[in-house]
Amino acid sequence: MATDKQGAAYLRENMRGLQFWNPTTIPPEERGKELVRMDLNECPYPPSPKTIAAMQAHADQLNRYPDGTCPELGARLSELNDIPTAQICWGAGSTQLLKSIMEIVIGPGQNLVSPALLWHRFHGAYNALAADVTIVPNKDDTSIDIDGLVGAVGNNTRLVIAVTPNNPTGLTLTEAELRQLCDETPENVLLYVDEAYHEFSVHAGGLDALQIVKERKGPWVVSRTFSKAYGLAGLRLGYAYCSSEEIANAVRLITSTFNVSAFAEVGALAALEDTEYRDFILESNATERRRIIDGLGKLGCKPIQSATNFVSADAGCSGQDVVKEMRKRGVRIGTWHDVGFENYIRISMGRPEDTDACLTALEQVLPMVRGA
Ligand SMILES: Cc1ncc(COP(=O)(O)O)c(C=O)c1O
């Protein structure tokens, strides 16, 4: 726990003097401009017309509190994945669930084991918990080191974390790796797998991690989201399948009774049923991903083969500088936040015209930044 921070003494020590970074801010110089948003792993298409209609039809019921257990949606997901509804819980995005799961598991001084390279929000959550965190470096190819993760589990460990496909790498665990993780994580330790990019992974011929994790003997949680493949990032609805009702109830308690908005269940249910629209999003994503990977390769970058809606690459020069120059040209892309990966950029998939704009801007920016 940090002990040397200045700040308000009534705050917990690890909560003092923190900075807050808002990734959706549009600075004054960019307001009113046409922006190509390829930085936050969002879906570039609006929600399906059926989803919008379902939410509009529900608007006159917003005077009522929602049923935070999402009974109809839960029943449908239960049927699709053969998990009892009592073992499914809901969050304002899966971000809330990952934090909640840490909170219900990790007590003072207890340990969790995590890969070093994973969605950066996890590191924020570790700081907020003041947890004892064992960080396991990823392998040289940036994939998660399963031997390292299970080898780091000690007597004090309560939680092991993995993300597949992972962010920012875009890489999935292999079936053998995931089975090893499930088998070798001790039965008194909760295994948490974030599967936010699940639909893209399955579309790319990859794993349905849940189906493997649910065979594990020890406790587990797998979280997913409607933010990505269903184009509903603004709705804020994530969900977690848990190995027991006890885990799901603990999450329900630590979030809140009316945790998700009244639009969330109706919108997500309509989106889940509109498989034609979801398939269009997945197909379009795969086409643009191919174009971005090829384009990056031609521009002298080293792209990582991704199974998600984003592609990361070693740009061969400062990622921050590339991002700055791209923004001047109206294209927002991201960098990695990890030490040793300062040359990495991350590009979220857009519509075909966004890919055109991105590759055109990169063609100008990369030689300039490399030559600087
Ligand atoms: C690995 C991972 N998990 C979870 C999330 C957050 O999803 P949600 O919108 O459901 O909070 C993200 C968002 O980019 C992510 O990359």
The ligand as an SDF file (V2000), in Angstrom:
LIG
                    3D

 16 16  0  0  0  0  0  0  0  0999 V2000
  -10.5850   -6.7990  -21.5440 C   0  0  0  0  0  0  0  0  0  0  0  0
  -11.6950   -5.8330  -21.2840 C   0  0  0  0  0  0  0  0  0  0  0  0
  -12.5950   -6.1080  -20.3450 N   0  0  0  0  0  0  0  0  0  0  0  0
  -13.6130   -5.2860  -20.0790 C   0  0  0  0  0  0  0  0  0  0  0  0
  -13.7580   -4.0990  -20.7760 C   0  0  0  0  0  0  0  0  0  0  0  0
  -14.8470   -3.1670  -20.4130 C   0  0  0  0  0  0  0  0  0  0  0  0
  -16.0460   -3.4630  -20.9090 O   0  0  0  0  0  0  0  0  0  0  0  0
  -17.3830   -2.8220  -20.3850 P   0  0  0  0  0  0  0  0  0  0  0  0
  -17.7680   -1.7900  -21.3810 O   0  0  0  0  0  0  0  0  0  0  0  0
  -18.3220   -3.9740  -20.3290 O   0  0  0  0  0  0  0  0  0  0  0  0
  -17.1620   -2.2300  -19.0280 O   0  0  0  0  0  0  0  0  0  0  0  0
  -12.8460   -3.7440  -21.7610 C   0  0  0  0  0  0  0  0  0  0  0  0
  -12.9880   -2.4870  -22.4900 C   0  0  0  0  0  0  0  0  0  0  0  0
  -12.2970   -2.0770  -23.3540 O   0  0  0  0  0  0  0  0  0  0  0  0
  -11.7850   -4.6450  -22.0260 C   0  0  0  0  0  0  0  0  0  0  0  0
  -10.8630   -4.3600  -22.9500 O   0  0  0  0  0  0  0  0  0  0  0  0
  1  2  1  0
  2  3  1  0
  2 15  2  0
  3  4  2  0
  4  5  1  0
  5  6  1  0
  5 12  2  0
  6  7  1  0
  7  8  1  0
  8  9  2  0
  8 10  1  0
  8 11  1  0
 12 13  1  0
 12 15  1  0
 13 14  2  0
 15 16  1  0
M  END
$$$$
